[in-house]
Each structure stands twice: as C-alpha cells, then as structure tokens.
Amino acid sequence: MNQEYTISTDKTKLNLEVIHRFLSEEAYWCLNIPLDIVQRSIENSLCFGVYQGSEQVGFARMITDCATFGYLADVFILPEHRGQGLSKKLVAFIMGYPQLQGLRRMMLVTRDAHGLYEQFGFQTIDMPENTMSIKAFTAY
C-alpha cells in the first residue's frame, strides 16, 4: 500500500475488540453480533487487516475453500480513515491474493457498495433459477 497503511493476513495482528465493536455497533448486516461468533468467524476464514502503524483501521474476510469458491464478507474501513481509497486498496489486495486465484466463483452481498465491487468484476445477479439460499437466522 504505502508507508502509512498496510494490509496483512496475519491473524495474530487482528484486534478482535476493534472488529467486534464495528460489526456489532455499526455494520448494518450484523448489528449486535456476539463476540464469540465474530471470533469463530475469524478462526474459520481467510482474514485481511488494514493497519495504520500497529492500529487496525479496517478488515475483511473471505470464507473459502481456496480452490473453487469464496464469499467476501465483513468488509469495512473505520469512519475516520475513509475517503483515502483504502476500501479499494483492500479489495484489490484480496482479489490479487495468491490463494484466491483461479476460484470458479466469488460472491458477496452489499446494500450500498456496488460501485466499489463492480470495479473488480463483481456483477449484480437476480437470483438465477439455479441459485438457492436459506436465511434462517435474522437477528442477534
């Protein structure tokens, strides 16, 4: 990235408190998510932290088998660090990450960041007839 901001997949650098606070208090997709669920999701995903020095300022995770499929989730940059292109740099880093090359399909769900993801080839789909979903749990 640059000297001020870095991206790392080292899970030992992740600040669980920062991640949980943002997801449980600010992320429309998972308000009130319990800490233990955030911790379990991190343990079972490929995670990307964005840092200013040693301070975590952003996060994303890819739920993947690293062979055929990946689901991009929990992408955020803390509000005070937005407007510097960090989301775009984070997604570019993820899309170029060696373990994710050659996946047959990547998916994500977003309410308001279509423009960001379209820059990397994501397209809106209207649930084709072969796509199925269960959304059994709706609130924390």
C-alpha positions as CSV (number, residue, x, y, z in Angstrom):
1,M,0.0,0.0,0.0
2,N,2.1,2.9,1.3
3,Q,4.2,3.7,4.3
4,E,1.2,4.9,6.3
5,Y,-1.2,2.0,5.8
6,T,-0.5,-1.7,5.4
7,I,-2.6,-4.9,4.8
8,S,-1.8,-8.2,6.4
9,T,-3.3,-11.7,6.6
10,D,-1.5,-12.4,9.9
11,K,-4.4,-13.2,12.3
12,T,-2.2,-12.6,15.3
13,K,-2.2,-8.9,14.4
14,L,-6.0,-8.7,14.3
15,N,-7.7,-6.5,17.0
16,L,-10.8,-8.5,18.0
17,E,-12.1,-5.6,20.0
18,V,-12.0,-3.2,17.1
19,I,-13.6,-5.8,14.7
20,H,-16.3,-6.8,17.1
21,R,-17.1,-3.2,18.1
22,F,-17.5,-2.1,14.4
23,L,-19.5,-5.2,13.4
24,S,-21.8,-5.2,16.4
25,E,-22.4,-1.5,16.6
26,E,-22.0,0.0,13.1
27,A,-22.4,-2.8,10.4
28,Y,-25.9,-2.9,9.2
29,W,-25.6,-6.5,8.2
30,C,-24.8,-7.9,11.7
31,L,-25.7,-5.4,14.4
32,N,-25.5,-6.9,17.9
33,I,-23.4,-9.9,16.7
34,P,-22.0,-11.7,19.7
35,L,-18.2,-11.7,20.3
36,D,-17.9,-15.5,20.2
37,I,-19.5,-15.6,16.7
38,V,-17.1,-12.9,15.5
39,Q,-14.2,-14.9,17.0
40,R,-15.3,-18.1,15.4
41,S,-15.8,-16.5,12.0
42,I,-12.3,-15.1,12.1
43,E,-10.9,-18.5,13.1
44,N,-12.6,-20.1,10.1
45,S,-11.9,-17.5,7.4
46,L,-9.0,-16.0,5.5
47,C,-8.8,-12.6,7.1
48,F,-7.3,-9.3,5.9
49,G,-6.5,-6.5,8.4
50,V,-5.8,-2.9,7.4
51,Y,-3.4,-1.1,9.7
52,Q,-2.1,2.4,10.2
53,G,1.1,1.5,12.0
54,S,0.0,-1.1,14.6
55,E,-3.6,0.3,14.8
56,Q,-6.2,-1.7,13.0
57,V,-8.4,0.5,10.8
58,G,-10.1,-1.9,8.5
59,F,-11.0,-5.6,8.0
60,A,-12.4,-8.1,5.5
61,R,-12.7,-11.8,5.4
62,M,-13.1,-14.4,2.7
63,I,-14.9,-17.6,3.5
64,T,-13.3,-20.0,1.1
65,D,-12.0,-23.5,0.3
66,C,-9.1,-21.8,-1.6
67,A,-9.9,-23.9,-4.6
68,T,-13.3,-23.3,-6.1
69,F,-15.4,-20.7,-4.1
70,G,-15.1,-17.6,-2.0
71,Y,-17.6,-15.4,-0.2
72,L,-16.3,-11.9,0.7
73,A,-17.7,-10.7,4.0
74,D,-17.4,-8.1,6.8
75,V,-15.5,-5.5,4.7
76,F,-15.1,-2.2,6.5
77,I,-12.8,0.7,7.0
78,L,-13.3,2.7,10.2
79,P,-15.1,6.0,9.5
80,E,-12.2,8.2,10.5
81,H,-10.0,6.5,7.8
82,R,-12.4,6.6,4.9
83,G,-12.0,8.8,1.9
84,Q,-8.4,7.7,1.2
85,G,-9.1,4.8,-1.2
86,L,-8.5,2.2,1.5
87,S,-11.5,0.1,0.6
88,K,-10.4,0.0,-3.0
89,K,-6.9,-1.0,-2.0
90,L,-8.2,-3.6,0.4
91,V,-10.4,-5.2,-2.3
92,A,-7.6,-5.1,-4.8
93,F,-5.3,-6.8,-2.3
94,I,-7.9,-9.5,-1.7
95,M,-8.5,-10.0,-5.5
96,G,-4.8,-10.4,-6.1
97,Y,-4.2,-12.7,-3.1
98,P,-2.4,-15.9,-4.3
99,Q,-4.6,-18.4,-2.5
100,L,-7.7,-16.9,-4.2
101,Q,-6.5,-17.1,-7.8
102,G,-8.4,-19.5,-10.0
103,L,-11.6,-19.7,-7.9
104,R,-14.6,-20.6,-10.0
105,R,-16.9,-18.2,-8.2
106,M,-16.7,-15.4,-5.7
107,M,-19.8,-13.8,-4.1
108,L,-20.7,-11.1,-1.7
109,V,-23.8,-9.2,-0.5
110,T,-23.9,-5.4,-0.3
111,R,-26.6,-2.9,0.2
112,D,-24.6,0.2,-0.8
113,A,-21.1,-0.5,-2.2
114,H,-21.9,-1.8,-5.7
115,G,-19.7,0.7,-7.3
116,L,-16.7,-0.4,-5.4
117,Y,-17.1,-4.1,-6.2
118,E,-18.0,-3.6,-9.9
119,Q,-14.5,-2.1,-10.4
120,F,-13.2,-5.7,-9.7
121,G,-15.6,-7.6,-11.9
122,F,-18.5,-8.3,-9.5
123,Q,-21.9,-8.0,-11.1
124,T,-25.4,-7.8,-9.6
125,I,-27.4,-11.0,-10.1
126,D,-31.1,-11.5,-9.9
127,M,-31.0,-14.9,-8.2
128,P,-31.0,-17.1,-11.3
129,E,-33.1,-20.2,-11.2
130,N,-30.2,-22.4,-10.1
131,T,-29.3,-20.2,-7.1
132,M,-30.7,-21.2,-3.7
133,S,-30.5,-19.6,-0.3
134,I,-31.6,-20.1,3.3
135,K,-31.7,-17.1,5.6
136,A,-32.9,-18.8,8.7
137,F,-31.4,-16.5,11.3
138,T,-32.3,-12.9,11.1
139,A,-31.1,-11.2,14.3
140,Y,-28.5,-11.4,17.1
